[in-house]
Amino acid sequence: MRRIAKVALLGIVMALLLAGPVPRALGQARTHDSMAKDQTLRIGFTTGAGWSDCGSLDPQTTWCGLNMTLGQMMFGSLVKADINGVPQLDMATSYTLSPDKRTYTFKLRHGMRFADGSPITAQDVVWSWNHAALNPSSTASAYMTDVEGVDQVLAGKAKTISGVSAPDDYTVKVTSVRVESYFLSLLSTASYLVLEQKNVMAGTKKSPWANHAVGSGMYTLKSYKPTVNVTLVANPYYYGTKPKITTVAGTFLGTTQTQLVAYENNEFDIMFPAAQDVRHFIVPGGPHHDELITVDKPHYVGLGIRVTNPPTDDIHVRQALAAAIDTDLLSKAILKDMYLPAHRMLWANQFFPLLPIKGTTYDPAKAKKLLAMSKYGSDPSKYPPIKFIVSKGSSDDWVRLAAAMQQMWQQNLGLKVNIVTSQAGYQAAKQKPQIQIADWWNDYMDPQEMFHMVGNARGGVFASYWVGDPKLAWNNPTFNKLDAEQGASFDPKQRGRLMAQMDQIWTDSASWIPLYWQRFYVLKKPWLKNWAMLKVDITPFVRPDAYIAAH
């Protein structure tokens, strides 16, 4: 779940951390060190690296990755993603699938309790989902419309979701709107977390319930000062493997530079610095080189192109803009090879292998020909003004990228593009720019999310967010037909073939122009053991077997 200039979150890539001579993407955890008496994990969240606190720990309403991830640590769900992003049973012990492959019947664990000791039953699952669908501030429109009946609740035509029920205290039945091979992955997202009804209903405007949240998962909330700090403690009634780390203390204050100083002073066990602040760490022998972890994940960054505004309503103009961008040069000159250049819309290392496609290429001569083929003619000076929005608070890299692309378009096409800074997210989109730099983090490990949320398959919510009305967003009947076919298939090879076709159509449309895939950098003290970077965006920071070694 992410959005324009969406807040960053950790996620994807199995990287078990251990000491080594170079930055590590994979490793094996060591478990022979003695445990420290104090099992408090101290985390430095750096706003400059995308770890901004959005001021609410309600997992059903926040769009911010950090807050969603904290929610995943505090609340349980029917299923959750494992280290590889594969959905595994969490509160459920088993499930069966109906012959038509649309209705899932989950059997729950017995004896589950919230952190205050109150019992957890199937009715709590149903209530939590209904609460999300009824809350106009929730993310239900993005993540829950695949459940039958959610659309009716969102439209105000029903008070409860027809597609979810609790026949008894330990059974939950869920029906999807169509056959969806990725449905279990979808159920692992934050919208489906289980909340305690009396805790939620006790909240007020002055004292939101989430500031005093009672957990149903591995941890529960001890204290929270929005934009300052958060402390989680182990849930004494947790139904799963008890975590060795008993307290998680996160700090939001400070710039990346001040956080680095705190890390050097051993005030943090782990922190997530911005890429520009760790470039000198990459060099062997540099400061903290042995503590630096490199993580690749499907976090897409690219240009959102509004296809209803002149002159980018013409596909030849959009394709010319794409061909005039030297993505590889941007990666080296601006990003300093810190990120992976992107030439297609889907990340090739996702849930299953994707077939190769003809991606974007830098070709100034072709770009000029494409521009001349547009209905606006070959004279760029007569083109309608083009506005390129860069949101305030964007990373320095985005600002430099925008300036470099502006120069490329002027040099290669003679096309003047005006850069405008604006507020992030919805405020920027409301200005209806032709171009806006944007990113998207996968919330579940399936390319379907990119198709649905960003590619406007079935009127994706992000397309609505981007243009105000999905009917005005880029749309392609063939793309939509392939989407329905791949989504209903349980054969990974067939899905891969169909997705490659979709990726080609999407990339050729230039409704989004891929720039790069985010690479994350983590600084971890050597005494933090068995800590892992997981393969999905919204996943817990702490594994049950992670611990602080004596030091």
C-alpha positions as CSV (number, residue, x, y, z in Angstrom):
1,M,0.0,0.0,0.0
2,R,1.6,3.1,-1.1
3,R,0.9,6.1,-2.9
4,I,2.5,9.2,-4.5
5,A,5.6,10.0,-2.5
6,K,4.4,7.2,-0.3
7,V,6.1,6.7,3.0
8,A,8.7,4.0,2.8
9,L,8.5,0.7,4.6
10,L,10.8,-2.2,4.9
11,G,10.2,-5.3,3.3
12,I,11.3,-7.7,0.7
13,V,14.3,-9.9,0.4
14,M,15.3,-12.7,2.7
15,A,18.5,-11.3,4.3
16,L,19.4,-13.0,7.6
17,L,21.9,-10.7,9.2
18,L,25.3,-11.7,10.4
19,A,28.7,-10.0,10.6
20,G,30.7,-10.2,7.4
21,P,33.4,-8.3,5.5
22,V,31.0,-6.8,3.0
23,P,27.4,-5.5,2.9
24,R,25.2,-8.6,2.9
25,A,22.1,-9.5,1.1
26,L,21.9,-13.0,2.4
27,G,23.4,-14.7,5.4
28,Q,22.9,-17.2,8.1
29,A,22.0,-16.1,11.6
30,R,24.3,-17.2,14.5
31,T,22.6,-18.4,17.6
32,H,25.4,-19.4,19.9
33,D,25.9,-16.0,21.6
34,S,24.6,-15.6,25.1
35,M,21.6,-13.3,25.4
36,A,21.8,-9.9,27.1
37,K,19.7,-9.4,30.2
38,D,17.9,-6.5,28.7
39,Q,16.1,-7.6,25.5
40,T,15.1,-4.1,24.3
41,L,15.5,-3.4,20.6
42,R,16.2,0.3,20.0
43,I,15.4,1.5,16.5
44,G,16.1,4.8,14.9
45,F,13.5,5.8,12.3
46,T,14.9,8.4,10.0
47,T,12.4,10.6,8.2
48,G,15.0,11.4,5.5
49,A,15.0,7.7,4.6
50,G,11.2,7.6,4.3
51,W,10.5,6.4,7.8
52,S,8.0,9.1,8.7
53,D,5.5,8.6,11.5
54,C,2.0,9.7,10.2
55,G,0.6,10.2,13.7
56,S,-1.7,7.2,14.0
57,L,-1.2,3.5,14.8
58,D,-4.6,2.5,13.4
59,P,-3.6,-0.1,10.8
60,Q,-6.9,0.3,9.0
61,T,-6.6,4.0,8.3
62,T,-2.9,4.8,7.8
63,W,-1.3,4.9,4.3
64,C,2.2,5.2,5.9
65,G,4.4,2.2,5.7
66,L,6.0,2.6,9.1
67,N,2.7,2.8,10.9
68,M,1.3,-0.2,8.9
69,T,4.4,-2.2,9.9
70,L,4.0,-1.3,13.5
71,G,0.4,-2.5,13.2
72,Q,1.5,-5.8,11.8
73,M,3.7,-6.2,14.9
74,M,0.8,-5.5,17.3
75,F,-2.2,-7.3,15.6
76,G,-2.8,-10.8,14.4
77,S,-4.6,-11.9,11.3
78,L,-6.0,-15.1,9.7
79,V,-2.8,-15.3,7.6
80,K,0.5,-13.4,7.5
81,A,3.4,-13.3,5.1
82,D,6.5,-15.3,6.0
83,I,10.1,-14.2,5.4
84,N,9.7,-14.9,1.6
85,G,6.4,-13.1,1.3
86,V,4.4,-16.3,1.1
87,P,1.1,-16.2,3.1
88,Q,1.1,-18.6,6.1
89,L,-1.6,-19.4,8.7
90,D,-1.5,-17.1,11.7
91,M,-4.6,-17.0,13.8
92,A,-6.0,-19.7,11.7
93,T,-4.9,-23.4,12.0
94,S,-6.4,-24.6,8.7
95,Y,-8.6,-23.6,5.8
96,T,-10.6,-25.3,3.0
97,L,-11.5,-23.9,-0.4
98,S,-14.9,-24.4,-2.0
99,P,-15.2,-26.2,-5.4
100,D,-15.7,-22.9,-7.1
101,K,-12.5,-21.6,-5.5
102,R,-14.2,-18.5,-4.1
103,T,-15.1,-19.4,-0.5
104,Y,-12.4,-20.0,2.2
105,T,-13.4,-21.6,5.5
106,F,-10.8,-20.9,8.2
107,K,-10.6,-22.7,11.5
108,L,-9.1,-20.6,14.3
109,R,-6.8,-21.4,17.1
110,H,-8.5,-22.1,20.5
111,G,-7.6,-20.0,23.5
112,M,-6.3,-16.9,21.8
113,R,-6.5,-13.7,23.8
114,F,-5.9,-9.9,23.3
115,A,-3.1,-8.4,25.4
116,D,-5.6,-7.4,28.1
117,G,-6.6,-11.1,28.5
118,S,-10.0,-10.8,26.7
119,P,-10.7,-13.9,24.4
120,I,-10.4,-13.7,20.7
121,T,-13.1,-15.4,18.6
122,A,-14.2,-15.5,15.0
123,Q,-16.7,-12.7,15.8
124,D,-13.7,-10.4,16.4
125,V,-12.4,-11.1,12.9
126,V,-15.8,-10.3,11.4
127,W,-16.2,-7.1,13.5
128,S,-12.8,-5.9,12.6
129,W,-13.4,-6.3,8.9
130,N,-16.8,-4.6,9.1
131,H,-15.3,-1.8,11.1
132,A,-12.8,-1.2,8.4
133,A,-15.4,-1.2,5.6
134,L,-17.7,1.2,7.5
135,N,-14.9,3.6,8.3
136,P,-14.7,6.3,5.6
137,S,-11.1,7.0,6.5
138,S,-9.9,3.4,6.2
139,T,-7.9,1.7,3.4
140,A,-10.8,-0.7,2.6
141,S,-11.4,0.8,-0.8
142,A,-7.8,-0.2,-1.7
143,Y,-7.5,-3.6,-0.1
144,M,-10.9,-5.1,0.7
145,T,-13.0,-4.8,-2.4
146,D,-12.0,-8.3,-3.4
147,V,-14.2,-9.6,-0.6
148,E,-17.8,-10.0,-1.7
149,G,-20.0,-7.3,-0.2
150,V,-17.4,-4.8,0.7
151,D,-18.4,-2.6,-2.3
152,Q,-22.0,-2.5,-0.9
153,V,-20.7,-1.3,2.5
154,L,-18.5,1.3,0.9
155,A,-21.4,2.6,-1.1
156,G,-23.6,2.9,2.0
157,K,-26.0,0.2,0.8
158,A,-25.1,-2.3,3.6
159,K,-23.9,-2.2,7.2
160,T,-22.1,-5.5,7.1
161,I,-20.0,-7.4,4.6
162,S,-22.0,-10.2,3.1
163,G,-18.9,-12.1,2.1
164,V,-17.6,-12.7,5.7
165,S,-19.3,-14.6,8.5
166,A,-18.6,-16.5,11.7
167,P,-20.7,-19.7,11.9
168,D,-19.2,-20.3,15.3
169,D,-16.5,-19.0,17.6
170,Y,-13.7,-20.7,15.8
171,T,-14.8,-20.6,12.2
172,V,-14.6,-17.7,9.7
173,K,-16.0,-18.0,6.1
174,V,-14.8,-15.5,3.5
175,T,-16.0,-15.3,-0.1
176,S,-14.1,-13.4,-2.8
177,V,-15.8,-11.5,-5.6
178,R,-14.1,-13.7,-8.2
179,V,-11.6,-16.6,-8.4
180,E,-8.3,-15.0,-7.2
181,S,-5.1,-17.0,-6.9
182,Y,-3.6,-14.2,-4.8
183,F,-6.5,-13.9,-2.4
184,L,-4.5,-15.3,0.6
185,S,-1.7,-12.8,0.0
186,L,-4.3,-10.0,0.0
187,L,-5.7,-11.2,3.4
188,S,-2.2,-10.7,4.9
189,T,-2.4,-6.9,4.5
190,A,-3.0,-4.4,7.3
191,S,-6.7,-3.9,6.5
192,Y,-7.5,-7.5,7.7
193,L,-5.8,-7.3,11.1
194,V,-7.9,-8.2,14.1
195,L,-8.8,-5.4,16.6
196,E,-10.4,-5.5,20.0
197,Q,-13.9,-3.9,19.7
198,K,-14.1,-2.5,23.2
199,N,-10.7,-0.9,22.8
200,V,-11.6,0.7,19.5
201,M,-15.0,1.9,20.7
202,A,-13.5,3.5,23.8
203,G,-11.5,5.9,21.7
204,T,-12.4,9.6,21.3
205,K,-11.3,12.4,19.1
206,K,-9.0,13.8,21.8
207,S,-7.8,10.3,22.8
208,P,-7.8,8.0,19.7
209,W,-8.0,4.3,20.5
210,A,-4.9,3.6,18.6
211,N,-2.8,5.7,21.0
212,H,-3.8,3.1,23.7
213,A,-4.1,0.1,21.4
214,V,-4.5,-3.4,22.9
215,G,-2.7,-5.8,20.7
216,S,-3.9,-9.2,19.3
217,G,-0.5,-10.1,17.9
218,M,3.1,-10.6,19.0
219,Y,3.4,-7.2,20.7
220,T,1.1,-4.6,22.2
221,L,1.4,-0.9,22.7
222,K,3.1,0.5,25.8
223,S,3.4,4.2,24.9
224,Y,3.2,6.4,21.8
225,K,4.0,10.0,21.3
226,P,3.2,10.8,17.6
227,T,6.3,11.9,15.7
228,V,8.4,11.5,18.8
229,N,8.6,7.8,19.9
230,V,6.8,4.5,20.3
231,T,7.3,1.6,22.6
232,L,5.9,-1.9,22.1
233,V,6.1,-4.7,24.7
234,A,5.6,-8.5,24.2
235,N,2.0,-9.6,24.4
236,P,1.8,-12.0,27.4
237,Y,-1.1,-13.9,25.7
238,Y,0.4,-14.2,22.3
239,Y,-0.7,-17.4,20.6
240,G,2.5,-18.0,18.6
241,T,6.1,-18.4,19.5
242,K,7.0,-15.9,22.2
243,P,9.5,-13.3,21.0
244,K,12.9,-13.2,22.7
245,I,13.0,-9.4,22.3
246,T,10.6,-8.2,25.0
247,T,10.5,-4.5,24.2
248,V,10.8,-2.5,20.9
249,A,11.7,1.2,21.4
250,G,11.5,3.4,18.3
251,T,12.5,7.0,18.0
252,F,11.3,9.3,15.2
253,L,13.2,12.4,16.2
254,G,16.2,13.9,14.4
255,T,17.6,14.1,10.9
256,T,19.5,11.2,9.4
257,Q,22.7,12.8,10.4
258,T,21.7,13.1,14.1
259,Q,20.4,9.6,14.0
260,L,23.8,8.4,12.6
261,V,25.6,10.1,15.5
262,A,23.2,8.3,17.9
263,Y,23.9,5.0,16.2
264,E,27.7,5.6,16.5
265,N,27.2,6.3,20.2
266,N,25.4,2.9,20.5
267,E,22.0,4.6,21.3
268,F,20.4,2.4,18.6
269,D,20.8,-1.2,17.7
270,I,19.5,-0.7,14.2
271,M,18.6,2.2,12.0
272,F,17.5,2.9,8.4
273,P,19.7,5.7,7.0
274,A,18.9,7.5,3.7
275,A,21.0,6.3,0.7
276,Q,22.8,9.6,0.4
277,D,24.0,9.2,4.0
278,V,25.6,5.8,3.5
279,R,27.3,6.2,0.2
280,H,30.7,6.4,1.9
281,F,29.9,3.3,3.9
282,I,29.9,1.2,0.7
283,V,33.6,1.5,0.4
284,P,35.4,-1.4,2.1
285,G,37.1,-0.2,5.2
286,G,34.7,2.7,5.5
287,P,32.9,3.5,8.8
288,H,30.3,0.9,9.7
289,H,31.0,-1.0,6.5
290,D,30.7,-4.3,8.3
291,E,27.4,-3.3,9.8
292,L,25.8,-2.2,6.5
293,I,23.1,-4.4,5.1
294,T,21.9,-4.0,1.4
295,V,18.4,-5.0,0.6
296,D,16.7,-5.1,-2.8
297,K,12.9,-5.1,-2.8
298,P,10.0,-4.3,-5.1
299,H,9.6,-0.6,-4.4
300,Y,8.9,1.0,-7.7
301,V,9.8,4.7,-8.5
302,G,8.7,6.3,-11.7
303,L,6.8,9.0,-13.4
304,G,3.1,9.1,-13.3
305,I,1.8,10.6,-16.6
306,R,-1.7,12.0,-16.7
307,V,-3.2,10.7,-19.9
308,T,-6.2,13.1,-20.0
309,N,-4.2,16.4,-20.0
310,P,-2.8,17.9,-23.2
311,P,-0.3,17.2,-24.5
312,T,0.3,13.9,-22.6
313,D,-3.1,12.6,-23.7
314,D,-1.2,11.7,-26.9
315,I,0.6,8.4,-26.6
316,H,3.3,9.6,-29.0
317,V,4.2,12.4,-26.6
318,R,4.3,10.1,-23.6
319,Q,6.5,7.6,-25.5
320,A,8.8,10.5,-26.7
321,L,9.2,11.6,-23.1
322,A,10.2,8.0,-22.1
323,A,12.6,7.6,-25.0
324,A,14.3,10.9,-24.2
325,I,15.3,9.8,-20.6
326,D,18.6,8.1,-20.1
327,T,17.7,6.0,-17.1
328,D,21.0,4.3,-16.9
329,L,22.8,7.6,-16.8
330,L,20.5,8.9,-14.1
331,S,21.3,5.8,-12.1
332,K,25.0,6.5,-12.3
333,A,25.2,10.2,-12.3
334,I,22.4,11.1,-9.9
335,L,21.7,8.0,-7.9
336,K,25.4,6.9,-7.8
337,D,24.5,3.3,-8.5
338,M,22.7,3.1,-5.1
339,Y,19.5,1.9,-6.8
340,L,18.6,-0.4,-9.6
341,P,17.5,1.3,-12.9
342,A,14.1,0.2,-14.1
343,H,13.1,-0.4,-17.7
344,R,9.7,-2.2,-17.1
345,M,6.8,-1.8,-14.7
346,L,7.2,-5.1,-12.8
347,W,10.1,-6.2,-10.7
348,A,11.7,-9.2,-12.3
349,N,12.5,-10.9,-9.0
350,Q,9.0,-11.1,-7.6
351,F,6.9,-14.0,-6.4
352,F,7.7,-16.1,-9.5
353,P,10.0,-15.4,-12.5
354,L,8.7,-13.0,-15.2
355,L,9.5,-13.5,-18.8
356,P,11.6,-10.8,-20.5
357,I,9.9,-7.9,-22.3
358,K,11.1,-5.1,-24.5
359,G,11.5,-2.4,-21.9
360,T,12.2,1.3,-22.1
361,T,15.4,2.3,-23.9
362,Y,17.2,5.7,-24.3
363,D,16.9,6.7,-28.0
364,P,16.9,10.5,-28.7
365,A,16.4,10.0,-32.4
366,K,13.4,7.8,-31.9
367,A,12.0,10.3,-29.3
368,K,12.1,13.1,-31.9
369,K,10.3,11.0,-34.4
370,L,7.6,10.0,-31.9
371,L,7.1,13.6,-30.9
372,A,6.6,14.6,-34.6
373,M,4.0,11.8,-35.0
374,S,1.8,13.4,-32.3
375,K,-1.3,15.4,-33.0
376,Y,0.4,18.4,-31.6
377,G,3.0,18.4,-34.4
378,S,6.8,18.6,-34.5
379,D,7.2,22.1,-33.1
380,P,7.6,21.8,-29.3
381,S,7.3,25.6,-28.9
382,K,3.6,25.3,-29.8
383,Y,2.8,22.5,-27.3
384,P,0.6,23.2,-24.3
385,P,2.5,23.9,-21.1
386,I,3.7,20.8,-19.3
387,K,3.8,20.8,-15.5
388,F,6.1,18.4,-13.6
389,I,5.3,18.3,-9.9
390,V,7.9,17.3,-7.3
391,S,6.4,17.0,-3.8
392,K,7.8,19.0,-0.9
393,G,9.6,16.7,1.4
394,S,10.7,14.5,-1.5
395,S,14.2,13.0,-1.2
396,D,17.1,15.1,-2.6
397,D,17.5,12.4,-5.2
398,W,14.0,13.1,-6.6
399,V,14.7,16.8,-6.8
400,R,18.0,16.1,-8.7
401,L,16.3,13.6,-11.0
402,A,13.6,16.0,-11.9
403,A,16.1,18.7,-12.9
404,A,18.1,16.2,-14.9
405,M,15.1,14.9,-16.8
406,Q,13.9,18.4,-17.4
407,Q,17.3,19.1,-19.1
408,M,17.1,15.8,-21.1
409,W,13.7,16.7,-22.5
410,Q,14.9,20.2,-23.4
411,Q,18.1,18.9,-25.1
412,N,16.6,15.8,-26.8
413,L,13.2,17.1,-27.8
414,G,13.3,20.9,-27.5
415,L,10.4,20.5,-25.1
416,K,10.1,22.8,-22.1
417,V,8.8,21.2,-18.9
418,N,8.1,23.4,-15.9
419,I,9.0,21.9,-12.5
420,V,6.7,22.9,-9.7
421,T,7.1,22.0,-6.0
422,S,3.9,21.1,-4.1
423,Q,2.6,19.4,-1.0
424,A,2.9,15.6,-1.1
425,G,0.2,13.1,-2.1
426,Y,-3.4,14.2,-2.7
427,Q,-2.5,17.9,-2.6
428,A,0.0,17.5,-5.5
429,A,-2.4,15.3,-7.5
430,K,-5.2,18.0,-7.1
431,Q,-3.1,20.3,-9.3
432,K,-3.5,17.9,-12.1
433,P,0.1,18.0,-13.4
434,Q,1.0,16.1,-16.6
435,I,3.9,14.5,-14.8
436,Q,4.6,13.6,-11.2
437,I,7.3,11.5,-9.7
438,A,5.8,8.7,-7.6
439,D,6.5,5.5,-5.9
440,W,4.8,2.3,-4.8
441,W,5.7,-0.3,-2.2
442,N,4.3,-3.8,-2.5
443,D,2.1,-4.7,0.4
444,Y,1.9,-8.3,-0.5
445,M,4.2,-10.4,-2.6
446,D,2.3,-10.7,-5.8
447,P,2.6,-8.5,-9.0
448,Q,-1.2,-8.3,-9.0
449,E,-1.0,-5.4,-6.6
450,M,0.9,-3.3,-9.1
451,F,-1.7,-4.2,-11.8
452,H,-4.6,-3.5,-9.5
453,M,-3.4,-0.4,-7.6
454,V,-1.2,1.4,-10.1
455,G,-2.2,-0.1,-13.5
456,N,-5.9,0.7,-13.1
457,A,-7.0,-2.9,-13.6
458,R,-10.6,-2.8,-12.4
459,G,-10.4,0.9,-11.7
460,G,-7.6,0.7,-9.2
461,V,-7.7,3.0,-6.2
462,F,-4.3,4.5,-6.9
463,A,-5.5,5.5,-10.4
464,S,-8.4,7.2,-8.8
465,Y,-6.0,8.9,-6.3
466,W,-3.8,10.0,-9.2
467,V,-6.5,11.5,-11.5
468,G,-9.5,11.9,-9.3
469,D,-11.6,9.4,-11.3
470,P,-10.4,6.0,-12.5
471,K,-12.5,6.5,-15.7
472,L,-10.1,9.2,-16.6
473,A,-7.0,7.1,-16.0
474,W,-5.1,5.1,-18.6
475,N,-7.1,2.0,-19.4
476,N,-6.7,-0.8,-21.9
477,P,-9.3,-3.6,-22.6
478,T,-6.6,-6.2,-23.5
479,F,-4.7,-5.4,-20.4
480,N,-7.9,-5.8,-18.3
481,K,-8.8,-9.1,-20.0
482,L,-5.3,-10.5,-19.4
483,D,-5.5,-9.4,-15.8
484,A,-8.7,-11.3,-15.2
485,E,-7.2,-14.4,-16.8
486,Q,-3.9,-14.3,-14.8
487,G,-5.7,-13.5,-11.5
488,A,-7.9,-16.6,-11.8
489,S,-4.9,-18.9,-12.6
490,F,-3.2,-21.0,-9.9
491,D,-0.4,-22.0,-12.4
492,P,2.7,-19.8,-11.7
493,K,4.1,-20.4,-15.2
494,Q,0.8,-19.4,-16.9
495,R,0.5,-16.3,-14.7
496,G,4.1,-15.4,-15.6
497,R,3.4,-15.5,-19.3
498,L,0.2,-13.5,-19.0
499,M,1.9,-10.9,-16.7
500,A,4.7,-10.4,-19.2
501,Q,2.1,-9.6,-21.8
502,M,0.5,-7.1,-19.4
503,D,3.8,-5.6,-18.5
504,Q,4.6,-5.0,-22.2
505,I,1.3,-3.3,-22.9
506,W,1.7,-1.2,-19.8
507,T,5.3,-0.2,-20.5
508,D,4.5,0.6,-24.1
509,S,1.6,2.9,-23.0
510,A,4.0,5.2,-21.2
511,S,1.3,6.0,-18.8
512,W,3.9,5.4,-16.2
513,I,7.6,5.7,-17.0
514,P,9.8,3.5,-14.9
515,L,12.9,5.0,-13.3
516,Y,14.4,2.8,-10.7
517,W,13.8,0.1,-8.0
518,Q,14.5,1.2,-4.5
519,R,17.4,-0.4,-2.7
520,F,17.4,-0.2,1.1
521,Y,20.3,0.2,3.4
522,V,20.2,-0.9,7.0
523,L,22.8,-0.3,9.8
524,K,22.7,-3.1,12.4
525,K,24.9,-3.6,15.4
526,P,26.7,-7.0,15.6
527,W,25.0,-7.9,18.8
528,L,21.5,-8.0,17.2
529,K,21.1,-11.6,16.1
530,N,18.6,-13.4,13.9
531,W,17.1,-10.2,12.7
532,A,15.8,-10.4,9.1
533,M,14.7,-8.2,6.2
534,L,11.6,-9.8,4.9
535,K,10.3,-10.1,1.4
536,V,7.2,-8.0,1.8
537,D,6.7,-4.4,2.4
538,I,4.3,-4.5,5.4
539,T,6.0,-7.0,7.7
540,P,7.2,-7.1,11.3
541,F,10.6,-5.7,12.2
542,V,11.2,-8.5,14.7
543,R,11.2,-12.3,14.2
544,P,10.4,-14.3,17.3
545,D,14.0,-15.8,17.4
546,A,15.7,-12.4,17.1
547,Y,17.6,-11.4,20.3
548,I,20.2,-9.0,21.7
549,A,23.5,-10.8,22.5
550,A,25.5,-9.9,25.5
551,H,28.0,-7.2,24.6
